[in-house]
Amino acid sequence: MRAAHRRFYEAFESRDLDVMSDCWEHSERVVCTHPGWRTLHGWGAVAGSWFALFGGPQVLQFILTNEVVHVAGDTAWVTVDENLLTEDGQGTVAALNVFQRRDGRWRLVAHHGSPVASQ
């Protein structure tokens, strides 16, 4: 389970659409909320968001902290703080990632990121 979570962030950092696609379940039930975006429903909309993000100029580096994993049967959820380093500065996003295991593979069915206010 942790390997699937790690792979998601590796795909994100490297802007690898193929690996990102492989991290997700391809169904209409998937949901994704990027910080500042409306919630996207269905694989088509979610895939389009990664295409848009990876095509932009901003390069992100993640330092993940406070990672907590819960597994209940074939469902797992992870809360994590995404400490982002960019060319323009840094910030923190509190994230929730939900995975389902099918055919022995963990795949994302939901990602929600919410910016953390600086103190």
C-alpha positions, 0 to 999 in steps of 0.5 A, a space after each residue: 500500500 505504501 508503495 502505491 502511495 509513494 508511486 503517486 507522488 513520484 509520478 507527480 514530481 516527475 510529471 509522468 502521465 503514463 505512471 500517473 494514469 497507472 496509479 488511478 482506477 479508470 472509472 466514473 467513480 474516481 474523484 479529485 480535488 486539487 487545491 483551488 479547483 472544483 471537484 472533478 468526477 470521473 476518470 476523463 476529467 481527472 486525467 485531463 487535470 493531470 494533463 493540464 498540470 503537467 503541461 504547465 511551467 511549474 515544477 514541484 518537489 514534495 517533502 511528505 510529512 505526517 503520513 498516516 495509513 489506514 487499511 480496511 480490507 480492500 480499501 485504504 486511505 492516507 492522510 499526508 502533508 505535502 510540503 511543496 517546494 517550487 521556484 516561487 517558494 513553498 507551501 503545505 497542502 493537507 491531502 487525503 488519498 483513497 485507494 481500492 485494491 483490485 486484482 492485487 493492485 492498489 489504485 487511487 479512487 480519490 485525491 483531495 488536496 487543501 492548502 494549509 494557511 501559513 501561520 
